[in-house]
């Protein structure tokens, strides 16, 4: 369809022309993906309807080519032209043109109107008679229009006749560029109305009546038949009355059309107002706190109870956005709900059908033809429709920060009513409400977490200063005890009973010194200078040391690559980090046994949205993961594990500083630590430390 002319790339057509097509698509072909059309034609969505934007012949050709294929309608241009004259599209054109002179004036105005929308051709209108108008379209030099544009003009001429309810309009096309003519010539004629016949006759009759009365009064020698003046006057009044009645009928037809249009507009306003009220009510009803799972279940229930649809379902994507799973539903039987709750949609497989398309393209899709959907879909993607058997349904993405997180799906399987664009707009509004509430709850939760972290940091700061001072004084007390114990051991003979007591004293003092070391590491006094180091060998050394002390019922599995980018850290702190995490895992399995899995790798973290649970700055990170198969933790325990001196171990089994020191080290290295645990299923700690580029 692409023309060879150099004018193919000139901007010739105003965007309001394609805006008419888009309105027609939304009104008559709601299943068409407008974004698909725009992408094919090289047009941005925001350009449509902007009076300052113009398109090339090439873009218009591609747009029509794609639209004809999607609608399977080779006369779509004629239909769009006719639709352009529809009051739904043109608004007040009917009243404007009628007041300016009726249907003839409307056809005369085409030439003037076209100049504002078209640079490809000149439009000339000529009035041939009171009921016939000629329109001539002459393309400018170098412009090669498509045949569909001629059909579009023919459709528009027919649409104007429809506006004025003229059934006797004849449109001929005696000369066409696409049939060898120099120009496109159109002739529009219509049958004269009764008013156009009675009006001149009434004027003639009035003129004759005046002459008769004038002659009879002024010329006495002229014989005027008796009663001629009265008959002429009656004829004049009769023709005038017939003319007024004919005008009244035309006016009534136009008023009926205006009334119908007004009623349609009022009905649409009422629908929009009701939809807005429903959206607001749903938003208010959803404004209660709850977990994410409760939110979607509650959203489906509230949306279903406020709207007229038989079924409502919410599907939510996983974090990787590879699968959509059931999030909540309304209107399903218990048997259906059990099956729907197990239903999932792969987001990596385009054959999954309209749900895949709605999510991946972030577009609301309306389906009224289930047979068409069945023929288009695979058995797996049609599984849900087979289960609930809807007459029609709508799938609308739930967006958070302009990215879809799930789908809101509504439909009717009891009420035999097809859905329309009003339903589509309502569902889009409800989906937006759900997305906004989800984002707000996530934001508030994160704000609370951040405040809690600040409080924790302040608490740890205070405890660090206090603990550092106590540890320093305590260390000064331990030094002479250890010194005098060593002196006593030196002068004590082997085998004496007091020697055993002194050895026990020394071991206790050494353990106390280790505890002091942990306290100093927790406090600010434990900070050390950071150097560029490779973590792999340090982690291996720590695991080797740990392996010698854990019982045989606990196995240690590790994946430590040889080549990893370095980090800025203190090697001693990295060693202590690994030892503390693994010791914590060992204690969780000390009675039952199990496996400690240690993995070290490097990951690239991209910018993440605000709603992401693990908020991290973008960049390259060393990732240390320590996972165990122990007893796991409850949520209450997880909320306190990084608290200084918090421990679930028995008295004498732990100090409660191990994980606090881990967090202290990670924070000092500008990293992140996350924990995931379920009671009875073990725990997993993920540590992310920023990497340094190799030089």
C-alpha positions as CSV (number, residue, x, y, z in Angstrom):
1,X,0.0,0.0,0.0
2,X,3.0,2.3,0.3
3,X,3.2,5.0,-2.4
4,X,6.4,5.7,-4.3
5,X,5.8,9.4,-4.2
6,X,8.2,11.7,-2.4
7,X,5.1,13.1,-0.7
8,X,4.6,9.8,1.1
9,X,6.6,11.2,4.0
10,X,5.0,14.6,4.1
11,X,2.5,15.4,6.9
12,X,-0.8,15.6,5.1
13,X,-3.6,14.5,7.4
14,X,-4.7,15.9,10.7
15,X,-4.9,13.5,13.7
16,X,-8.6,14.3,14.1
17,X,-9.2,12.1,11.1
18,X,-7.8,9.1,12.7
19,X,-9.5,10.1,16.0
20,X,-12.7,9.4,14.2
21,X,-11.5,5.9,13.4
22,X,-10.5,5.4,17.1
23,X,-13.9,6.5,18.3
24,X,-15.5,4.0,15.8
25,X,-13.3,1.2,17.1
26,X,-14.1,1.9,20.7
27,X,-17.8,2.1,19.9
28,X,-18.2,-0.8,17.4
29,X,-15.1,-2.9,17.7
30,X,-14.1,-2.9,21.4
31,X,-12.0,-6.1,21.0
32,X,-9.5,-4.4,18.7
33,X,-6.2,-3.6,20.4
34,X,-5.7,0.1,19.5
35,X,-2.0,-0.1,20.6
36,X,-1.5,-2.8,18.0
37,X,-2.8,-0.4,15.3
38,X,-0.7,2.5,16.5
39,X,2.5,0.4,16.6
40,X,1.9,-0.9,13.1
41,X,1.4,2.6,11.8
42,X,4.2,4.2,13.7
43,X,1.9,6.5,15.7
44,X,2.0,7.3,19.4
45,X,-1.3,7.1,21.4
46,X,-1.0,10.6,22.7
47,X,-0.9,12.0,19.1
48,X,-4.5,10.9,18.4
49,X,-7.0,13.8,18.8
50,X,-4.2,16.4,19.0
51,X,-5.2,19.1,16.5
52,X,-1.5,20.2,16.1
53,X,-0.4,16.7,15.0
54,X,-0.4,15.6,11.3
55,X,0.3,12.2,9.8
56,X,1.9,11.1,6.5
57,X,0.3,9.2,3.7
58,X,2.4,6.2,4.7
59,X,1.2,6.2,8.3
60,X,-2.5,6.5,7.2
61,X,-2.0,3.7,4.7
62,X,-0.5,1.4,7.3
63,X,-3.3,2.3,9.8
64,X,-6.0,1.4,7.3
65,X,-4.2,-1.8,6.2
66,X,-4.0,-3.1,9.7
67,X,-7.5,-2.0,10.7
68,X,-9.0,-3.8,7.7
69,X,-7.2,-7.0,8.7
70,X,-8.2,-6.8,12.3
71,X,-11.9,-6.1,11.6
72,X,-12.1,-8.3,8.5
73,X,-14.0,-5.4,7.0
74,X,-12.7,-4.0,3.7
75,X,-15.3,-1.2,3.8
76,X,-14.1,0.0,7.2
77,X,-13.1,3.4,5.6
78,X,-16.7,3.9,4.3
79,X,-18.0,3.0,7.7
80,X,-15.7,5.5,9.4
81,X,-16.7,8.3,7.0
82,X,-20.3,7.7,7.8
83,X,-19.6,7.5,11.5
84,X,-17.8,10.9,11.4
85,X,-21.1,12.6,10.6
86,X,-22.8,10.8,13.5
87,X,-23.8,13.2,16.4
88,X,-21.9,10.9,18.8
89,X,-18.8,11.8,16.9
90,X,-19.6,15.4,15.7
91,X,-21.5,16.6,18.7
92,X,-23.4,19.8,17.8
93,X,-22.9,19.6,14.1
94,X,-26.6,18.8,13.5
95,X,-27.9,21.9,15.2
96,X,-25.2,24.1,13.7
97,X,-25.8,23.0,10.2
98,X,-29.6,23.0,10.5
99,X,-29.6,26.6,11.7
100,X,-27.3,27.5,8.8
101,X,-29.6,26.3,6.1
102,X,-30.3,22.6,6.3
103,X,-28.9,19.7,4.2
104,X,-27.7,21.8,1.3
105,X,-25.7,24.0,3.5
106,X,-24.2,21.0,5.2
107,X,-22.8,19.7,1.9
108,X,-21.6,23.1,0.9
109,X,-19.5,23.3,4.2
110,X,-17.6,20.1,3.4
111,X,-15.0,22.0,1.3
112,X,-14.4,24.6,4.1
113,X,-14.2,22.0,6.8
114,X,-11.8,19.7,4.8
115,X,-9.2,22.5,4.5
116,X,-8.6,22.3,8.3
117,X,-8.0,18.6,8.2
118,X,-6.4,17.8,4.9
119,X,-3.4,19.1,3.1
120,X,-3.3,16.4,0.4
121,X,-6.1,17.7,-1.8
122,X,-8.3,20.7,-2.6
123,X,-12.0,20.4,-2.0
124,X,-14.5,22.5,-4.2
125,X,-18.2,22.5,-3.7
126,X,-20.7,23.8,-6.2
127,X,-24.5,24.2,-5.9
128,X,-26.0,22.9,-9.1
129,X,-29.6,23.4,-8.1
130,X,-31.7,23.8,-5.0
131,X,-31.5,20.0,-4.4
132,X,-28.2,19.1,-6.0
133,X,-24.6,19.8,-4.9
134,X,-21.3,18.8,-6.6
135,X,-18.1,18.1,-4.7
136,X,-14.7,17.9,-6.5
137,X,-11.6,16.6,-4.8
138,X,-8.3,17.4,-6.6
139,X,-5.1,15.8,-5.2
140,X,-2.1,18.1,-5.1
141,X,0.9,17.3,-7.2
142,X,2.9,14.3,-6.1
143,X,0.2,13.1,-3.7
144,X,-1.0,9.5,-4.2
145,X,-4.0,8.8,-2.0
146,X,-5.4,5.3,-1.3
147,X,-8.7,4.1,-2.8
148,X,-10.0,3.7,0.8
149,X,-9.9,7.5,1.2
150,X,-12.3,7.8,-1.7
151,X,-14.6,5.3,0.1
152,X,-14.2,7.4,3.3
153,X,-15.6,10.4,1.5
154,X,-18.5,8.5,0.1
155,X,-19.3,7.3,3.6
156,X,-19.2,10.8,4.9
157,X,-21.6,12.0,2.3
158,X,-24.0,9.3,3.2
159,X,-23.6,10.1,6.9
160,X,-24.6,13.7,6.4
161,X,-27.8,12.5,4.8
162,X,-28.4,10.3,7.9
163,X,-28.0,13.3,10.2
164,X,-30.9,15.1,8.5
165,X,-33.0,11.9,8.2
166,X,-33.1,12.2,4.4
167,X,-34.1,8.9,2.9
168,X,-34.2,10.1,-0.7
169,X,-30.6,11.3,-1.1
170,X,-28.8,10.0,-4.2
171,X,-25.0,10.0,-4.3
172,X,-23.3,9.4,-7.6
173,X,-19.6,9.2,-8.4
174,X,-19.2,10.0,-12.1
175,X,-15.5,10.5,-12.1
176,X,-12.9,8.8,-9.9
177,X,-9.1,9.1,-9.7
178,X,-8.9,5.3,-9.1
179,X,-10.8,4.6,-12.3
180,X,-8.7,6.8,-14.6
181,X,-10.2,10.2,-13.8
182,X,-8.3,13.4,-13.1
183,X,-10.3,14.1,-10.0
184,X,-12.8,12.5,-7.7
185,X,-16.2,14.1,-8.5
186,X,-19.3,13.4,-6.4
187,X,-22.8,14.5,-7.0
188,X,-25.4,14.6,-4.3
189,X,-29.1,15.1,-5.0
190,X,-32.2,14.8,-3.0
191,X,-35.9,15.0,-3.7
192,X,-37.5,18.4,-2.9
193,X,-39.5,18.5,0.2
194,X,-43.2,19.5,0.2
195,X,-42.2,22.8,1.6
196,X,-40.0,23.6,-1.3
197,X,-43.0,23.1,-3.7
198,X,-45.6,24.9,-1.6
199,X,-43.4,27.9,-0.7
200,X,-43.1,29.3,-4.3
201,X,-46.7,28.4,-5.2
202,X,-48.0,30.3,-2.1
203,X,-45.9,33.4,-3.1
204,X,-47.3,33.2,-6.7
205,X,-50.8,32.8,-5.4
206,X,-50.4,35.8,-3.1
207,X,-49.1,37.9,-6.0
208,X,-52.1,36.9,-8.2
209,X,-54.5,37.7,-5.3
210,X,-53.0,41.2,-4.8
211,X,-53.2,41.9,-8.6
212,X,-56.9,40.8,-8.7
213,X,-57.8,43.0,-5.8
214,X,-55.8,45.9,-7.2
215,X,-57.5,45.6,-10.6
216,X,-60.9,45.3,-9.2
217,X,-60.5,48.4,-7.1
218,X,-58.7,50.7,-9.5
219,X,-59.9,49.8,-13.0
220,X,-63.7,50.0,-13.1
221,X,-63.8,49.3,-16.8
222,X,-62.2,45.9,-16.4
223,X,-64.5,43.1,-15.6
224,X,-63.3,40.8,-12.8
225,X,-65.2,37.5,-12.3
226,X,-67.3,37.7,-9.2
227,X,-65.7,35.8,-6.3
228,X,-62.3,35.5,-8.1
229,X,-60.5,37.5,-5.4
230,X,-62.0,35.5,-2.6
231,X,-61.0,32.2,-4.3
232,X,-57.5,33.5,-5.0
233,X,-57.2,34.5,-1.3
234,X,-58.4,31.1,-0.1
235,X,-55.9,29.4,-2.4
236,X,-53.1,31.6,-1.0
237,X,-54.0,30.8,2.6
238,X,-54.3,27.1,1.7
239,X,-50.9,27.0,0.1
240,X,-49.4,29.0,3.0
241,X,-50.9,26.6,5.5
242,X,-49.6,23.6,3.5
243,X,-46.2,25.2,3.4
244,X,-46.1,25.8,7.1
245,X,-47.3,22.2,7.8
246,X,-44.5,20.8,5.5
247,X,-41.9,23.0,7.4
248,X,-43.3,21.8,10.7
249,X,-42.9,18.2,9.7
250,X,-39.3,18.8,8.7
251,X,-38.7,20.7,11.9
252,X,-40.4,17.9,13.9
253,X,-38.1,15.3,12.3
254,X,-35.1,17.3,13.2
255,X,-36.4,17.9,16.7
256,X,-37.0,14.2,17.1
257,X,-33.4,13.5,16.1
258,X,-32.1,16.1,18.6
259,X,-34.4,14.7,21.3
260,X,-33.1,11.2,20.6
261,X,-29.5,12.4,20.7
262,X,-30.2,14.3,24.0
263,X,-31.8,11.2,25.5
264,X,-28.7,9.2,24.5
265,X,-26.4,11.8,26.0
266,X,-28.4,12.0,29.3
267,X,-28.5,8.2,29.5
268,X,-24.7,8.1,29.0
269,X,-24.3,10.8,31.7
270,X,-26.4,8.8,34.1
271,X,-24.3,5.7,33.4
272,X,-21.1,7.6,33.9
273,X,-22.4,9.0,37.2
274,X,-23.5,5.6,38.4
275,X,-20.2,4.1,37.5
276,X,-18.3,6.9,39.3
277,X,-20.5,6.3,42.4
278,X,-19.8,2.6,42.3
279,X,-16.0,3.2,42.0
280,X,-16.0,5.6,44.9
281,X,-18.1,3.3,47.1
282,X,-15.7,0.4,46.3
283,X,-12.7,2.6,47.1
284,X,-14.2,3.6,50.5
285,X,-15.2,0.0,51.3
286,X,-11.7,-1.2,50.5
287,X,-10.1,1.5,52.8
288,X,-9.5,-0.9,55.6
289,X,-6.2,-2.4,56.8
290,X,-5.4,-6.0,56.0
291,X,-2.7,-8.3,54.6
292,X,-2.2,-8.5,50.8
293,X,-4.1,-11.8,50.6
294,X,-7.0,-10.3,52.6
295,X,-7.0,-7.2,50.4
296,X,-7.6,-9.0,47.1
297,X,-10.2,-11.4,48.6
298,X,-12.0,-8.5,50.2
299,X,-11.7,-6.4,47.0
300,X,-13.3,-9.2,44.9
301,X,-16.1,-9.6,47.4
302,X,-16.8,-5.8,47.7
303,X,-16.6,-5.3,43.9
304,X,-18.9,-8.2,43.3
305,X,-21.5,-6.9,45.9
306,X,-21.4,-3.3,44.5
307,X,-21.6,-4.2,40.8
308,X,-24.2,-6.0,38.6
309,X,-21.9,-8.8,37.4
310,X,-22.3,-12.5,38.3
311,X,-18.6,-13.3,38.7
312,X,-15.6,-11.4,39.9
313,X,-12.0,-12.8,40.1
314,X,-8.6,-11.3,40.9
315,X,-5.5,-12.9,39.6
316,X,-2.1,-11.7,41.1
317,X,1.3,-12.1,39.5
318,X,4.3,-13.5,41.5
319,X,7.3,-11.4,42.2
320,X,9.1,-12.5,39.0
321,X,5.9,-11.9,36.9
322,X,6.0,-15.3,35.4
323,X,2.7,-16.7,36.7
324,X,-0.8,-15.3,37.5
325,X,-2.5,-17.0,40.5
326,X,-5.9,-16.7,42.2
327,X,-6.1,-13.8,44.6
328,X,-9.8,-13.6,45.4
329,X,-13.2,-14.3,43.9
330,X,-16.9,-13.6,44.1
331,X,-20.0,-15.4,42.8
332,X,-18.4,-18.9,42.5
333,X,-20.0,-22.0,43.9
334,X,-17.9,-23.9,46.5
335,X,-17.0,-26.5,43.9
336,X,-16.0,-23.8,41.3
337,X,-14.0,-21.9,43.9
338,X,-12.0,-24.9,44.8
339,X,-11.0,-25.4,41.2
340,X,-10.5,-21.7,40.5
341,X,-8.2,-21.3,43.5
342,X,-5.9,-23.8,41.8
343,X,-6.0,-22.1,38.4
344,X,-2.9,-20.3,37.2
345,X,-1.8,-18.6,34.0
346,X,1.7,-18.7,32.7
347,X,3.0,-15.3,31.7
348,X,5.9,-16.8,29.6
349,X,3.5,-18.5,27.1
350,X,1.6,-16.3,24.6
351,X,-0.7,-19.2,23.9
352,X,-2.4,-18.5,27.3
353,X,-4.8,-16.2,25.5
354,X,-6.6,-13.0,26.4
355,X,-5.4,-13.0,30.1
356,X,-1.8,-13.1,28.9
357,X,-2.4,-10.3,26.4
358,X,-4.3,-8.2,28.9
359,X,-1.4,-8.4,31.4
360,X,1.6,-8.3,29.1
361,X,0.1,-5.4,27.0
362,X,-1.3,-3.7,30.0
363,X,-4.7,-3.3,28.2
364,X,-8.3,-4.0,29.2
365,X,-9.9,-6.6,27.0
366,X,-13.7,-7.1,26.4
367,X,-14.9,-10.5,25.1
368,X,-18.5,-11.0,24.0
369,X,-18.0,-13.8,21.5
370,X,-17.1,-16.9,23.4
371,X,-17.0,-19.0,20.2
372,X,-14.4,-16.7,18.7
373,X,-12.4,-17.0,22.0
374,X,-12.6,-20.8,22.0
375,X,-11.4,-21.0,18.4
376,X,-8.5,-18.6,19.2
377,X,-7.5,-20.2,22.5
378,X,-5.6,-23.4,23.4
379,X,-7.3,-26.0,25.6
380,X,-5.4,-24.9,28.7
381,X,-6.2,-21.2,28.3
382,X,-9.9,-21.9,27.7
383,X,-10.0,-24.1,30.9
384,X,-11.5,-21.3,33.1
385,X,-14.2,-20.4,30.5
386,X,-15.1,-24.1,30.3
387,X,-15.5,-24.2,34.1
388,X,-17.7,-21.1,34.6
389,X,-19.2,-20.8,31.1
390,X,-19.6,-17.0,30.9
391,X,-21.6,-15.2,28.2
392,X,-19.1,-12.4,28.2
393,X,-16.3,-11.1,30.4
394,X,-13.8,-8.2,30.8
395,X,-10.1,-8.6,31.9
396,X,-8.5,-5.4,33.2
397,X,-4.9,-5.0,34.5
398,X,-4.4,-3.8,38.1
399,X,-1.5,-1.3,37.8
400,X,0.9,-0.1,40.5
401,X,3.3,2.6,39.5
402,X,2.3,2.1,35.8
403,X,3.2,-1.6,36.0
404,X,0.6,-4.4,36.1
405,X,0.6,-6.6,39.2
406,X,-2.5,-8.6,38.4
407,X,-5.9,-8.8,36.6
408,X,-9.4,-7.9,37.6
409,X,-11.8,-10.2,35.7
410,X,-15.6,-9.8,35.7
411,X,-18.2,-11.6,33.7
412,X,-21.8,-12.9,33.5
413,X,-22.6,-16.6,33.5
414,X,-26.2,-16.3,34.7
415,X,-27.4,-12.9,33.4
416,X,-27.6,-13.3,29.5
417,X,-26.4,-9.7,28.8
418,X,-23.4,-8.8,26.7
419,X,-21.0,-6.2,28.2
420,X,-20.1,-2.9,26.5
421,X,-17.7,0.0,26.7
422,X,-19.5,1.4,29.8
423,X,-18.8,-1.8,31.6
424,X,-15.2,-1.7,30.4
425,X,-14.7,1.8,31.7
426,X,-16.2,0.8,35.1
427,X,-14.0,-2.2,35.5
428,X,-10.9,-0.1,34.6
429,X,-11.9,2.4,37.3
430,X,-12.3,-0.4,39.9
431,X,-9.0,-2.0,38.9
432,X,-7.4,1.4,39.4
433,X,-8.9,1.7,42.9
434,X,-7.6,-1.7,43.9
435,X,-4.1,-0.9,42.6
436,X,-4.1,2.4,44.4
437,X,-5.1,0.8,47.7
438,X,-2.5,-1.9,47.3
439,X,0.2,0.7,46.7
440,X,-1.0,2.7,49.7
441,X,-1.0,-0.2,52.0
442,X,2.5,-1.3,50.8
443,X,3.8,2.3,51.2
444,X,2.3,2.6,54.8
445,X,3.8,-0.8,55.7
446,X,7.2,0.3,54.4
447,X,6.9,3.6,56.2
448,X,6.3,1.7,59.5
449,X,9.2,-0.6,58.8
450,X,11.5,2.4,58.1
451,X,10.4,4.1,61.3
452,X,11.0,0.8,63.2
453,X,14.4,0.5,61.7
454,X,15.3,4.1,62.7
455,X,14.2,3.3,66.3
456,X,16.2,0.1,66.2
457,X,19.3,1.9,65.0
458,X,19.0,4.5,67.7
459,X,18.5,1.8,70.3
460,X,21.5,-0.1,69.0
461,X,23.5,3.1,68.9
462,X,22.8,3.7,72.6
463,X,23.4,0.1,73.6
464,X,26.6,0.1,71.6
465,X,28.0,3.0,73.5
466,X,26.9,1.5,76.8
467,X,28.1,-2.0,76.0
468,X,31.5,-0.7,74.7
469,X,32.2,1.2,77.9
470,X,31.2,-1.8,80.1
471,X,33.2,-4.2,78.0
472,X,36.3,-2.1,78.2
473,X,36.1,-1.9,82.0
474,X,35.3,-5.6,82.2
475,X,38.2,-6.5,80.0
476,X,40.5,-4.5,82.4
477,X,39.2,-6.6,85.3
478,X,39.7,-9.9,83.4
479,X,43.4,-9.2,82.5
480,X,44.8,-9.4,86.0
481,X,42.6,-12.5,86.8
482,X,44.1,-14.2,83.7
483,X,47.6,-13.0,84.6
484,X,47.5,-14.3,88.2
485,X,45.9,-17.6,87.0
486,X,48.8,-18.1,84.6
487,X,51.4,-17.3,87.4
488,X,49.6,-19.8,89.7
489,X,49.7,-22.5,87.0
490,X,53.4,-21.9,86.5
491,X,54.3,-22.5,90.2
492,X,51.8,-25.4,90.6
493,X,53.0,-28.9,90.5
494,X,51.5,-31.4,88.0
495,X,48.8,-33.5,89.4
496,X,47.8,-31.2,92.2
497,X,44.0,-30.8,92.6
498,X,44.4,-27.0,92.6
499,X,45.8,-27.2,89.1
500,X,42.5,-28.5,87.7
501,X,40.6,-25.6,89.4
502,X,43.1,-23.1,87.9
503,X,42.6,-24.5,84.4
504,X,38.8,-24.2,84.8
505,X,39.3,-20.6,86.0
506,X,41.4,-19.8,82.9
507,X,38.9,-21.4,80.5
508,X,36.1,-19.3,82.1
509,X,38.2,-16.1,81.8
510,X,38.9,-16.9,78.1
511,X,35.2,-17.4,77.4
512,X,34.6,-14.1,79.1
513,X,37.2,-12.4,76.9
514,X,35.5,-13.9,73.8
515,X,32.2,-12.4,75.1
516,X,34.0,-9.0,75.6
517,X,35.2,-9.3,72.0
518,X,31.7,-9.8,70.7
519,X,30.4,-6.8,72.8
520,X,33.3,-4.6,71.4
521,X,32.5,-5.7,67.9
522,X,28.9,-4.7,68.4
523,X,29.9,-1.3,69.8
524,X,31.5,1.5,67.8
525,X,34.8,0.6,69.4
526,X,34.9,-2.5,67.2
527,X,35.1,-0.6,63.9
528,X,38.1,-1.4,61.7
529,X,39.6,0.0,58.5
530,X,38.0,-1.5,55.3
531,X,40.3,-3.0,52.7
532,X,39.7,-4.4,49.2
533,X,39.3,-8.2,49.7
534,X,38.0,-11.3,48.0
535,X,35.4,-13.0,50.1
536,X,35.6,-16.5,48.7
537,X,38.7,-17.7,50.6
538,X,37.5,-16.1,53.8
539,X,34.2,-17.9,53.6
540,X,35.9,-21.2,52.9
541,X,38.2,-20.8,55.9
542,X,35.3,-20.0,58.2
543,X,33.4,-23.1,57.0
544,X,36.5,-25.3,57.5
545,X,36.8,-24.1,61.1
546,X,33.1,-24.5,61.7
547,X,33.1,-28.0,60.2
548,X,35.4,-29.3,62.9
549,X,33.0,-28.2,65.7
550,X,29.6,-29.2,64.5
551,X,28.3,-32.7,65.2
552,X,28.1,-35.4,62.6
553,X,24.3,-35.2,62.4
554,X,24.7,-31.7,60.7
555,X,26.1,-31.5,57.2
556,X,27.5,-28.4,55.6
557,X,27.0,-27.9,51.8
558,X,28.7,-25.0,50.1
559,X,28.9,-23.4,46.6
560,X,31.8,-20.9,46.6
561,X,32.9,-19.8,43.1
562,X,36.6,-19.1,42.6
563,X,36.2,-15.8,40.7
564,X,34.1,-13.2,42.3
565,X,34.5,-9.4,42.2
566,X,36.1,-8.0,45.5
567,X,34.3,-6.0,48.2
568,X,35.4,-3.3,50.6
569,X,35.4,-4.9,54.0
570,X,37.5,-6.1,57.0
571,X,38.3,-9.8,56.5
572,X,37.9,-10.4,60.2
573,X,34.3,-9.1,60.1
574,X,33.5,-11.2,57.0
575,X,34.8,-14.2,58.9
576,X,32.7,-13.3,61.9
577,X,29.7,-12.7,59.7
578,X,29.8,-16.2,58.3
579,X,30.6,-17.8,61.7
580,X,27.6,-16.1,63.4
581,X,25.1,-17.0,60.6
582,X,26.3,-20.6,60.5
583,X,26.4,-20.9,64.3
584,X,22.8,-19.6,64.4
585,X,21.8,-22.3,61.8
586,X,23.7,-25.0,63.8
587,X,21.9,-24.2,67.0
588,X,18.6,-24.5,65.2
589,X,19.4,-28.1,64.3
590,X,21.5,-29.2,67.3
591,X,19.0,-31.7,68.4
592,X,17.4,-33.0,65.2
593,X,20.3,-32.6,62.7
594,X,20.0,-31.3,59.2
595,X,21.8,-29.5,56.4
596,X,23.4,-26.0,56.4
597,X,23.7,-24.7,52.8
598,X,26.1,-21.8,52.1
599,X,26.1,-20.2,48.7
600,X,28.1,-17.3,47.5
601,X,27.5,-15.6,44.1
602,X,27.2,-12.1,42.6
603,X,24.0,-10.5,41.4
604,X,22.9,-7.4,39.6
605,X,20.1,-5.5,41.3
606,X,18.0,-3.3,39.0
607,X,15.9,-0.4,40.1
608,X,12.9,-1.7,42.0
609,X,9.4,-0.1,42.5
610,X,8.4,1.2,45.8
611,X,6.1,-1.7,46.4
612,X,9.0,-4.2,46.3
613,X,9.5,-5.9,49.6
614,X,13.3,-5.9,49.4
615,X,14.2,-2.3,48.8
616,X,17.8,-2.0,47.6
617,X,19.8,0.5,45.6
618,X,20.6,-0.7,42.1
619,X,24.1,-2.1,41.5
620,X,26.3,-5.2,41.7
621,X,26.3,-7.1,44.9
622,X,28.0,-10.1,46.5
623,X,25.2,-12.4,47.7
624,X,25.8,-14.7,50.7
625,X,23.0,-17.1,51.5
626,X,22.9,-19.3,54.6
627,X,20.0,-21.7,54.7
628,X,19.2,-24.4,57.2
629,X,16.6,-27.1,57.6
630,X,16.0,-26.4,61.3
631,X,12.8,-25.7,63.3
632,X,12.3,-22.2,61.7
633,X,10.9,-19.1,63.4
634,X,7.6,-17.6,64.1
635,X,6.8,-14.0,62.8
636,X,7.1,-12.7,66.4
637,X,10.6,-14.1,66.7
638,X,11.6,-12.9,63.2
639,X,10.6,-9.3,64.2
640,X,13.1,-9.4,67.1
641,X,16.1,-11.5,65.9
642,X,18.3,-8.5,65.3
643,X,17.6,-7.1,68.7
644,X,20.7,-7.0,70.9
645,X,20.7,-9.7,73.6
646,X,17.5,-11.2,72.2
647,X,17.7,-15.0,72.2
648,X,15.4,-18.1,72.2
649,X,18.1,-20.4,73.5
650,X,18.3,-21.7,77.0
651,X,20.2,-19.9,79.7
652,X,23.9,-20.3,79.2
653,X,23.5,-21.4,75.5
654,X,23.7,-18.0,73.8
655,X,24.3,-14.3,74.4
656,X,21.8,-12.9,71.9
657,X,24.5,-10.9,70.1
658,X,25.3,-13.1,67.1
659,X,22.6,-11.8,64.7
660,X,22.9,-8.2,66.1
661,X,26.6,-8.3,65.2
662,X,25.7,-9.6,61.7
663,X,23.3,-6.7,61.1
664,X,25.9,-4.2,62.5
665,X,28.6,-5.5,60.2
666,X,26.3,-5.5,57.1
667,X,25.1,-2.0,57.8
668,X,28.6,-0.8,58.3
669,X,29.5,-2.3,54.9
670,X,26.5,-0.5,53.3
671,X,24.8,-3.8,52.6
672,X,21.5,-5.5,53.2
673,X,20.4,-8.5,55.2
674,X,17.0,-10.3,54.8
675,X,15.6,-13.3,56.5
676,X,12.8,-15.7,55.3
677,X,11.6,-18.4,57.7
678,X,8.6,-20.5,58.4
679,X,8.1,-22.5,61.6
680,X,9.0,-26.2,60.9
681,X,10.6,-25.4,57.5
682,X,13.9,-23.9,58.4
683,X,15.4,-20.4,57.8
684,X,17.2,-18.6,55.1
685,X,19.4,-15.5,55.5
686,X,20.4,-13.4,52.5
687,X,23.2,-10.9,52.8
688,X,24.0,-8.4,50.0
689,X,27.3,-6.5,50.1
690,X,28.2,-4.0,47.4
691,X,31.0,-5.1,45.1
692,X,33.9,-3.1,43.8
693,X,34.9,-3.1,40.1
694,X,38.1,-4.9,39.3
695,X,41.0,-2.6,38.3
